[in-house]
Amino acid sequence: MVGLAVLPLCAAEAGGERLFMDSPDIAMKAFEPVGQMCKQEMHYALRAASQEVFLSQVSKIEVFLGGLRGALSVTCPAAQKIVLIGYIGNDFYFAGTAEAKNDWKLIALSAKPHH
């Protein structure tokens, strides 16, 4: 079971982002732009400590996406598309989307090569 915490909208805001969800089990957090309103396309920055989160055999990012979708079903039922930008620290690492019309299958658009 993956532990997830959806944070209240009054969470501390910094750097134009607000922490939306935290998953200590996966070591990933989702941030949304400050002021993002519920709409059909929602954007989130994923922050992880290491590339293993993005490279795991059973994709941890897909497990995390499932939790994010669950949270959105309560906080923003109108959401039909999720755009994810993944970072390790402050460095870009991953970009992807998932849409309701494609059964929320994660489509990777870009990723840094790993060594």
N, CA, C and O atoms as a GROMACS GRO file, in nm:
protein
  460
    1MET      N    1   0.085  -0.118   0.000
    1MET     CA    2   0.000   0.000   0.000
    1MET      C    3   0.089   0.124   0.000
    1MET      O    4   0.185   0.130   0.076
    2VAL      N    5   0.059   0.216  -0.081
    2VAL     CA    6   0.136   0.340  -0.091
    2VAL      C    7   0.073   0.444  -0.002
    2VAL      O    8  -0.048   0.467  -0.009
    3GLY      N    9   0.154   0.508   0.081
    3GLY     CA   10   0.104   0.615   0.166
    3GLY      C   11   0.100   0.746   0.090
    3GLY      O   12   0.200   0.788   0.032
    4LEU      N   13  -0.015   0.810   0.090
    4LEU     CA   14  -0.031   0.938   0.022
    4LEU      C   15  -0.096   1.036   0.116
    4LEU      O   16  -0.180   0.999   0.198
    5ALA      N   17  -0.058   1.160   0.106
    5ALA     CA   18  -0.122   1.266   0.184
    5ALA      C   19  -0.159   1.378   0.089
    5ALA      O   20  -0.073   1.433   0.020
    6VAL      N   21  -0.286   1.412   0.086
    6VAL     CA   22  -0.331   1.528   0.009
    6VAL      C   23  -0.337   1.643   0.106
    6VAL      O   24  -0.402   1.634   0.210
    7LEU      N   25  -0.269   1.750   0.073
    7LEU     CA   26  -0.258   1.861   0.165
    7LEU      C   27  -0.368   1.963   0.141
    7LEU      O   28  -0.411   1.982   0.027
    8PRO      N   29  -0.415   2.029   0.247
    8PRO     CA   30  -0.521   2.128   0.231
    8PRO      C   31  -0.474   2.245   0.147
    8PRO      O   32  -0.354   2.272   0.136
    9LEU      N   33  -0.570   2.315   0.088
    9LEU     CA   34  -0.537   2.427   0.000
    9LEU      C   35  -0.466   2.540   0.073
    9LEU      O   36  -0.405   2.626   0.009
   10CYS      N   37  -0.472   2.542   0.206
   10CYS     CA   38  -0.405   2.648   0.280
   10CYS      C   39  -0.259   2.615   0.307
   10CYS      O   40  -0.194   2.685   0.385
   11ALA      N   41  -0.206   2.510   0.246
   11ALA     CA   42  -0.066   2.472   0.268
   11ALA      C   43   0.026   2.588   0.231
   11ALA      O   44  -0.009   2.674   0.150
   12ALA      N   45   0.142   2.588   0.292
   12ALA     CA   46   0.238   2.696   0.268
   12ALA      C   47   0.272   2.706   0.120
   12ALA      O   48   0.292   2.604   0.054
   13GLU      N   49   0.279   2.827   0.069
   13GLU     CA   50   0.310   2.850  -0.071
   13GLU      C   51   0.449   2.911  -0.081
   13GLU      O   52   0.485   3.001  -0.005
   14ALA      N   53   0.528   2.861  -0.175
   14ALA     CA   54   0.662   2.914  -0.196
   14ALA      C   55   0.701   2.895  -0.341
   14ALA      O   56   0.668   2.793  -0.402
   15GLY      N   57   0.772   2.990  -0.396
   15GLY     CA   58   0.825   2.978  -0.530
   15GLY      C   59   0.720   2.956  -0.638
   15GLY      O   60   0.750   2.894  -0.741
   16GLY      N   61   0.598   3.005  -0.618
   16GLY     CA   62   0.496   2.990  -0.720
   16GLY      C   63   0.431   2.854  -0.724
   16GLY      O   64   0.350   2.827  -0.812
   17GLU      N   65   0.466   2.766  -0.629
   17GLU     CA   66   0.408   2.632  -0.622
   17GLU      C   67   0.350   2.607  -0.485
   17GLU      O   68   0.394   2.664  -0.385
   18ARG      N   69   0.251   2.519  -0.482
   18ARG     CA   70   0.191   2.478  -0.354
   18ARG      C   71   0.196   2.325  -0.350
   18ARG      O   72   0.162   2.258  -0.448
   19LEU      N   73   0.240   2.270  -0.236
   19LEU     CA   74   0.244   2.125  -0.220
   19LEU      C   75   0.102   2.071  -0.224
   19LEU      O   76   0.016   2.113  -0.146
   20PHE      N   77   0.076   1.978  -0.316
   20PHE     CA   78  -0.057   1.919  -0.331
   20PHE      C   79  -0.064   1.779  -0.271
   20PHE      O   80  -0.163   1.744  -0.206
   21MET      N   81   0.039   1.699  -0.293
   21MET     CA   82   0.036   1.562  -0.246
   21MET      C   83   0.178   1.515  -0.213
   21MET      O   84   0.273   1.552  -0.282
   22ASP      N   85   0.190   1.434  -0.109
   22ASP     CA   86   0.319   1.382  -0.065
   22ASP      C   87   0.308   1.231  -0.050
   22ASP      O   88   0.210   1.182   0.006
   23SER      N   89   0.406   1.159  -0.099
   23SER     CA   90   0.409   1.014  -0.084
   23SER      C   91   0.545   0.972  -0.031
   23SER      O   92   0.637   0.948  -0.108
   24PRO      N   93   0.559   0.964   0.102
   24PRO     CA   94   0.688   0.925   0.159
   24PRO      C   95   0.733   0.786   0.112
   24PRO      O   96   0.853   0.764   0.098
   25ASP      N   97   0.640   0.694   0.088
   25ASP     CA   98   0.676   0.559   0.044
   25ASP      C   99   0.747   0.561  -0.091
   25ASP      O  100   0.836   0.480  -0.116
   26ILE      N  101   0.708   0.653  -0.178
   26ILE     CA  102   0.766   0.662  -0.311
   26ILE      C  103   0.874   0.771  -0.316
   26ILE      O  104   0.949   0.779  -0.413
   27ALA      N  105   0.882   0.852  -0.213
   27ALA     CA  106   0.978   0.963  -0.208
   27ALA      C  107   0.953   1.062  -0.321
   27ALA      O  108   1.045   1.104  -0.390
   28MET      N  109   0.826   1.097  -0.338
   28MET     CA  110   0.788   1.193  -0.441
   28MET      C  111   0.680   1.286  -0.387
   28MET      O  112   0.596   1.245  -0.307
   29LYS      N  113   0.684   1.410  -0.432
   29LYS     CA  114   0.583   1.509  -0.394
   29LYS      C  115   0.530   1.574  -0.521
   29LYS      O  116   0.603   1.591  -0.619
   30ALA      N  117   0.402   1.610  -0.520
   30ALA     CA  118   0.341   1.680  -0.633
   30ALA      C  119   0.310   1.822  -0.591
   30ALA      O  120   0.250   1.845  -0.486
   31PHE      N  121   0.352   1.918  -0.672
   31PHE     CA  122   0.326   2.059  -0.649
   31PHE      C  123   0.240   2.111  -0.762
   31PHE      O  124   0.256   2.071  -0.877
   32GLU      N  125   0.148   2.200  -0.729
   32GLU     CA  126   0.066   2.264  -0.832
   32GLU      C  127   0.096   2.413  -0.832
   32GLU      O  128   0.135   2.469  -0.730
   33PRO      N  129   0.078   2.477  -0.948
   33PRO     CA  130   0.100   2.622  -0.954
   33PRO      C  131   0.006   2.693  -0.857
   33PRO      O  132  -0.112   2.658  -0.847
   34VAL      N  133   0.058   2.791  -0.786
   34VAL     CA  134  -0.026   2.870  -0.696
   34VAL      C  135  -0.137   2.932  -0.779
   34VAL      O  136  -0.112   2.990  -0.885
   35GLY      N  137  -0.259   2.921  -0.732
   35GLY     CA  138  -0.373   2.978  -0.802
   35GLY      C  139  -0.434   2.889  -0.908
   35GLY      O  140  -0.531   2.929  -0.973
   36GLN      N  141  -0.378   2.767  -0.928
   36GLN     CA  142  -0.438   2.677  -1.028
   36GLN      C  143  -0.582   2.647  -0.987
   36GLN      O  144  -0.608   2.603  -0.875
   37MET      N  145  -0.672   2.669  -1.077
   37MET     CA  146  -0.814   2.642  -1.053
   37MET      C  147  -0.849   2.509  -1.117
   37MET      O  148  -0.783   2.464  -1.210
   38CYS      N  149  -0.954   2.447  -1.067
   38CYS     CA  150  -1.001   2.320  -1.122
   38CYS      C  151  -1.043   2.342  -1.268
   38CYS      O  152  -1.126   2.427  -1.298
   39LYS      N  153  -0.984   2.264  -1.357
   39LYS     CA  154  -1.018   2.273  -1.499
   39LYS      C  155  -0.992   2.137  -1.564
   39LYS      O  156  -0.948   2.044  -1.496
   40GLN      N  157  -1.020   2.124  -1.691
   40GLN     CA  158  -1.004   1.995  -1.759
   40GLN      C  159  -0.859   1.951  -1.766
   40GLN      O  160  -0.831   1.831  -1.762
   41GLU      N  161  -0.764   2.045  -1.777
   41GLU     CA  162  -0.623   2.011  -1.784
   41GLU      C  163  -0.552   2.066  -1.661
   41GLU      O  164  -0.547   2.187  -1.640
   42MET      N  165  -0.498   1.974  -1.580
   42MET     CA  166  -0.430   2.013  -1.456
   42MET      C  167  -0.280   1.987  -1.472
   42MET      O  168  -0.239   1.888  -1.533
   43HIS      N  169  -0.198   2.076  -1.416
   43HIS     CA  170  -0.053   2.067  -1.426
   43HIS      C  171   0.009   2.045  -1.289
   43HIS      O  172  -0.032   2.106  -1.190
   44TYR      N  173   0.109   1.955  -1.285
   44TYR     CA  174   0.178   1.926  -1.159
   44TYR      C  175   0.326   1.909  -1.183
   44TYR      O  176   0.368   1.849  -1.282
   45ALA      N  177   0.406   1.961  -1.091
   45ALA     CA  178   0.550   1.937  -1.088
   45ALA      C  179   0.573   1.824  -0.989
   45ALA      O  180   0.530   1.832  -0.874
   46LEU      N  181   0.641   1.719  -1.033
   46LEU     CA  182   0.676   1.608  -0.945
   46LEU      C  183   0.820   1.624  -0.903
   46LEU      O  184   0.908   1.645  -0.987
   47ARG      N  185   0.846   1.615  -0.776
   47ARG     CA  186   0.982   1.630  -0.725
   47ARG      C  187   1.022   1.502  -0.652
   47ARG      O  188   0.954   1.457  -0.560
   48ALA      N  189   1.134   1.445  -0.697
   48ALA     CA  190   1.184   1.322  -0.638
   48ALA      C  191   1.330   1.342  -0.598
   48ALA      O  192   1.399   1.429  -0.651
   49ALA      N  193   1.376   1.260  -0.505
   49ALA     CA  194   1.514   1.270  -0.458
   49ALA      C  195   1.612   1.202  -0.553
   49ALA      O  196   1.729   1.241  -0.558
   50SER      N  197   1.566   1.102  -0.629
   50SER     CA  198   1.657   1.030  -0.717
   50SER      C  199   1.583   0.979  -0.841
   50SER      O  200   1.460   0.977  -0.845
   51GLN      N  201   1.660   0.939  -0.943
   51GLN     CA  202   1.602   0.892  -1.068
   51GLN      C  203   1.535   0.756  -1.054
   51GLN      O  204   1.458   0.717  -1.141
   52GLU      N  205   1.564   0.682  -0.947
   52GLU     CA  206   1.503   0.550  -0.929
   52GLU      C  207   1.351   0.557  -0.931
   52GLU      O  208   1.285   0.463  -0.977
   53VAL      N  209   1.295   0.665  -0.881
   53VAL     CA  210   1.150   0.681  -0.881
   53VAL      C  211   1.096   0.677  -1.024
   53VAL      O  212   0.989   0.621  -1.049
   54PHE      N  213   1.170   0.735  -1.117
   54PHE     CA  214   1.126   0.740  -1.256
   54PHE      C  215   1.163   0.614  -1.335
   54PHE      O  216   1.104   0.587  -1.439
   55LEU      N  217   1.260   0.536  -1.285
   55LEU     CA  218   1.311   0.422  -1.360
   55LEU      C  219   1.270   0.286  -1.304
   55LEU      O  220   1.308   0.184  -1.361
   56SER      N  221   1.195   0.282  -1.196
   56SER     CA  222   1.163   0.156  -1.129
   56SER      C  223   1.090   0.059  -1.222
   56SER      O  224   1.019   0.101  -1.313
   57GLN      N  225   1.107  -0.070  -1.196
   57GLN     CA  226   1.047  -0.176  -1.279
   57GLN      C  227   0.895  -0.160  -1.288
   57GLN      O  228   0.840  -0.146  -1.397
   58VAL      N  229   0.827  -0.163  -1.174
   58VAL     CA  230   0.685  -0.130  -1.169
   58VAL      C  231   0.685   0.020  -1.143
   58VAL      O  232   0.714   0.064  -1.031
   59SER      N  233   0.654   0.095  -1.242
   59SER     CA  234   0.674   0.239  -1.238
   59SER      C  235   0.611   0.305  -1.116
   59SER      O  236   0.489   0.307  -1.100
   60LYS      N  237   0.697   0.358  -1.031
   60LYS     CA  238   0.649   0.429  -0.913
   60LYS      C  239   0.573   0.555  -0.954
   60LYS      O  240   0.482   0.598  -0.884
   61ILE      N  241   0.610   0.612  -1.066
   61ILE     CA  242   0.540   0.732  -1.111
   61ILE      C  243   0.396   0.698  -1.149
   61ILE      O  244   0.306   0.780  -1.130
   62GLU      N  245   0.372   0.578  -1.203
   62GLU     CA  246   0.235   0.537  -1.235
   62GLU      C  247   0.154   0.512  -1.108
   62GLU      O  248   0.035   0.544  -1.103
   63VAL      N  249   0.218   0.454  -1.006
   63VAL     CA  250   0.151   0.436  -0.877
   63VAL      C  251   0.115   0.573  -0.819
   63VAL      O  252   0.005   0.594  -0.769
   64PHE      N  253   0.210   0.665  -0.827
   64PHE     CA  254   0.188   0.800  -0.777
   64PHE      C  255   0.075   0.867  -0.855
   64PHE      O  256  -0.009   0.936  -0.797
   65LEU      N  257   0.074   0.848  -0.987
   65LEU     CA  258  -0.032   0.905  -1.071
   65LEU      C  259  -0.169   0.853  -1.027
   65LEU      O  260  -0.266   0.929  -1.026
   66GLY      N  261  -0.177   0.726  -0.990
   66GLY     CA  262  -0.303   0.671  -0.941
   66GLY      C  263  -0.351   0.744  -0.817
   66GLY      O  264  -0.470   0.773  -0.804
   67GLY      N  265  -0.259   0.774  -0.726
   67GLY     CA  266  -0.296   0.850  -0.606
   67GLY      C  267  -0.337   0.992  -0.640
   67GLY      O  268  -0.431   1.046  -0.582
   68LEU      N  269  -0.267   1.052  -0.734
   68LEU     CA  270  -0.299   1.188  -0.777
   68LEU      C  271  -0.438   1.191  -0.841
   68LEU      O  272  -0.516   1.283  -0.815
   69ARG      N  273  -0.468   1.093  -0.924
   69ARG     CA  274  -0.601   1.085  -0.986
   69ARG      C  275  -0.709   1.069  -0.880
   69ARG      O  276  -0.816   1.130  -0.889
   70GLY      N  277  -0.681   0.987  -0.779
   70GLY     CA  278  -0.777   0.969  -0.671
   70GLY      C  279  -0.804   1.098  -0.597
   70GLY      O  280  -0.919   1.131  -0.566
   71ALA      N  281  -0.698   1.173  -0.570
   71ALA     CA  282  -0.714   1.303  -0.503
   71ALA      C  283  -0.793   1.399  -0.590
   71ALA      O  284  -0.880   1.471  -0.541
   72LEU      N  285  -0.763   1.401  -0.720
   72LEU     CA  286  -0.833   1.491  -0.812
   72LEU      C  287  -0.980   1.454  -0.826
   72LEU      O  288  -1.063   1.541  -0.852
   73SER      N  289  -1.014   1.327  -0.811
   73SER     CA  290  -1.155   1.288  -0.822
   73SER      C  291  -1.238   1.357  -0.714
   73SER      O  292  -1.359   1.374  -0.730
   74VAL      N  293  -1.173   1.395  -0.604
   74VAL     CA  294  -1.241   1.466  -0.496
   74VAL      C  295  -1.227   1.617  -0.512
   74VAL      O  296  -1.325   1.691  -0.501
   75THR      N  297  -1.104   1.664  -0.538
   75THR     CA  298  -1.078   1.808  -0.540
   75THR      C  299  -1.111   1.874  -0.674
   75THR      O  300  -1.138   1.993  -0.679
   76CYS      N  301  -1.108   1.796  -0.784
   76CYS     CA  302  -1.134   1.852  -0.916
   76CYS      C  303  -1.190   1.745  -1.009
   76CYS      O  304  -1.118   1.695  -1.096
   77PRO      N  305  -1.316   1.709  -0.991
   77PRO     CA  306  -1.373   1.603  -1.075
   77PRO      C  307  -1.379   1.638  -1.224
   77PRO      O  308  -1.398   1.548  -1.306
   78ALA      N  309  -1.364   1.764  -1.260
   78ALA     CA  310  -1.366   1.804  -1.402
   78ALA      C  311  -1.238   1.768  -1.475
   78ALA      O  312  -1.235   1.772  -1.598
   79ALA      N  313  -1.131   1.734  -1.403
   79ALA     CA  314  -1.002   1.706  -1.466
   79ALA      C  315  -1.012   1.588  -1.561
   79ALA      O  316  -1.060   1.481  -1.525
   80GLN      N  317  -0.966   1.609  -1.684
   80GLN     CA  318  -0.965   1.506  -1.788
   80GLN      C  319  -0.824   1.477  -1.838
   80GLN      O  320  -0.801   1.378  -1.908
   81LYS      N  321  -0.729   1.565  -1.803
   81LYS     CA  322  -0.591   1.548  -1.847
   81LYS      C  323  -0.500   1.599  -1.737
   81LYS      O  324  -0.524   1.704  -1.676
   82ILE      N  325  -0.392   1.523  -1.712
   82ILE     CA  326  -0.291   1.563  -1.614
   82ILE      C  327  -0.159   1.576  -1.688
   82ILE      O  328  -0.117   1.484  -1.758
   83VAL      N  329  -0.094   1.690  -1.673
   83VAL     CA  330   0.038   1.714  -1.731
   83VAL      C  331   0.138   1.709  -1.616
   83VAL      O  332   0.124   1.781  -1.518
   84LEU      N  333   0.239   1.624  -1.630
   84LEU     CA  334   0.340   1.605  -1.525
   84LEU      C  335   0.477   1.648  -1.575
   84LEU      O  336   0.518   1.610  -1.684
   85ILE      N  337   0.546   1.726  -1.494
   85ILE     CA  338   0.684   1.762  -1.520
   85ILE      C  339   0.763   1.713  -1.399
   85ILE      O  340   0.738   1.757  -1.287
   86GLY      N  341   0.857   1.623  -1.422
   86GLY     CA  342   0.932   1.562  -1.313
   86GLY      C  343   1.070   1.622  -1.296
   86GLY      O  344   1.140   1.651  -1.394
   87TYR      N  345   1.109   1.640  -1.172
   87TYR     CA  346   1.239   1.697  -1.137
   87TYR      C  347   1.309   1.609  -1.035
   87TYR      O  348   1.246   1.548  -0.949
   88ILE      N  349   1.440   1.603  -1.046
   88ILE     CA  350   1.523   1.547  -0.941
   88ILE      C  351   1.596   1.667  -0.885
   88ILE      O  352   1.679   1.728  -0.952
   89GLY      N  353   1.564   1.700  -0.761
   89GLY     CA  354   1.611   1.828  -0.706
   89GLY      C  355   1.547   1.939  -0.788
   89GLY      O  356   1.424   1.945  -0.799
   90ASN      N  357   1.628   2.026  -0.844
   90ASN     CA  358   1.577   2.134  -0.929
   90ASN      C  359   1.600   2.109  -1.078
   90ASN      O  360   1.572   2.195  -1.161
   91ASP      N  361   1.652   1.991  -1.112
   91ASP     CA  362   1.685   1.959  -1.251
   91ASP      C  363   1.571   1.885  -1.320
   91ASP      O  364   1.518   1.787  -1.266
   92PHE      N  365   1.533   1.932  -1.439
   92PHE     CA  366   1.430   1.865  -1.518
   92PHE      C  367   1.472   1.722  -1.546
   92PHE      O  368   1.588   1.696  -1.577
   93TYR      N  369   1.378   1.628  -1.535
   93TYR     CA  370   1.409   1.488  -1.563
   93TYR      C  371   1.304   1.421  -1.652
   93TYR      O  372   1.339   1.333  -1.732
   94PHE      N  373   1.178   1.458  -1.640
   94PHE     CA  374   1.070   1.384  -1.705
   94PHE      C  375   0.953   1.475  -1.739
   94PHE      O  376   0.925   1.570  -1.666
   95ALA      N  377   0.886   1.447  -1.851
   95ALA     CA  378   0.759   1.513  -1.883
   95ALA      C  379   0.665   1.407  -1.937
   95ALA      O  380   0.705   1.320  -2.014
   96GLY      N  381   0.540   1.414  -1.897
   96GLY     CA  382   0.442   1.318  -1.945
   96GLY      C  383   0.300   1.367  -1.924
   96GLY      O  384   0.277   1.466  -1.854
   97THR      N  385   0.207   1.296  -1.985
   97THR     CA  386   0.065   1.329  -1.970
   97THR      C  387  -0.014   1.200  -1.948
   97THR      O  388   0.030   1.090  -1.981
   98ALA      N  389  -0.131   1.218  -1.891
   98ALA     CA  390  -0.228   1.109  -1.877
   98ALA      C  391  -0.366   1.171  -1.898
   98ALA      O  392  -0.395   1.279  -1.848
   99GLU      N  393  -0.450   1.101  -1.975
   99GLU     CA  394  -0.583   1.154  -2.006
   99GLU      C  395  -0.691   1.050  -1.979
   99GLU      O  396  -0.670   0.930  -1.997
  100ALA      N  397  -0.806   1.098  -1.935
  100ALA     CA  398  -0.920   1.011  -1.909
  100ALA      C  399  -0.958   0.932  -2.035
  100ALA      O  400  -0.990   0.814  -2.026
  101LYS      N  401  -0.954   0.997  -2.152
  101LYS     CA  402  -0.996   0.931  -2.276
  101LYS      C  403  -0.904   0.814  -2.313
  101LYS      O  404  -0.941   0.731  -2.396
  102ASN      N  405  -0.786   0.806  -2.252
  102ASN     CA  406  -0.692   0.696  -2.275
  102ASN      C  407  -0.677   0.610  -2.150
  102ASN      O  408  -0.572   0.550  -2.127
  103ASP      N  409  -0.783   0.605  -2.070
  103ASP     CA  410  -0.782   0.527  -1.945
  103ASP      C  411  -0.668   0.567  -1.852
  103ASP      O  412  -0.616   0.483  -1.778
  104TRP      N  413  -0.630   0.693  -1.856
  104TRP     CA  414  -0.527   0.750  -1.768
  104TRP      C  415  -0.390   0.684  -1.785
  104TRP      O  416  -0.309   0.683  -1.693
  105LYS      N  417  -0.366   0.628  -1.903
  105LYS     CA  418  -0.234   0.569  -1.931
  105LYS      C  419  -0.131   0.681  -1.937
  105LYS      O  420  -0.152   0.782  -2.005
  106LEU      N  421  -0.021   0.663  -1.867
  106LEU     CA  422   0.085   0.763  -1.865
  106LEU      C  423   0.164   0.756  -1.995
  106LEU      O  424   0.214   0.650  -2.032
  107ILE      N  425   0.175   0.868  -2.064
  107ILE     CA  426   0.252   0.879  -2.187
  107ILE      C  427   0.372   0.968  -2.158
  107ILE      O  428   0.358   1.086  -2.128
  108ALA      N  429   0.492   0.909  -2.168
  108ALA     CA  430   0.614   0.986  -2.146
  108ALA      C  431   0.642   1.067  -2.272
  108ALA      O  432   0.648   1.013  -2.382
  109LEU      N  433   0.661   1.197  -2.254
  109LEU     CA  434   0.690   1.286  -2.366
  109LEU      C  435   0.838   1.316  -2.377
  109LEU      O  436   0.890   1.343  -2.486
  110SER      N  437   0.906   1.311  -2.264
  110SER     CA  438   1.047   1.346  -2.260
  110SER      C  439   1.107   1.292  -2.132
  110SER      O  440   1.042   1.290  -2.027
  111ALA      N  441   1.231   1.248  -2.140
  111ALA     CA  442   1.304   1.206  -2.020
  111ALA      C  443   1.452   1.217  -2.047
  111ALA      O  444   1.498   1.193  -2.159
  112LYS      N  445   1.526   1.254  -1.945
  112LYS     CA  446   1.671   1.260  -1.959
  112LYS      C  447   1.724   1.118  -1.965
  112LYS      O  448   1.675   1.030  -1.894
  113PRO      N  449   1.823   1.093  -2.049
  113PRO     CA  450   1.883   0.959  -2.049
  113PRO      C  451   1.954   0.934  -1.917
  113PRO      O  452   2.008   1.027  -1.856
  114HIS      N  453   1.954   0.809  -1.872
  114HIS     CA  454   2.024   0.777  -1.748
  114HIS      C  455   2.154   0.706  -1.781
  114HIS      O  456   2.172   0.649  -1.888
  115HIS      N  457   2.244   0.712  -1.686
  115HIS     CA  458   2.378   0.652  -1.706
  115HIS      C  459   2.390   0.526  -1.626
  115HIS      O  460   2.495   0.460  -1.630
   0.00000   0.00000   0.00000
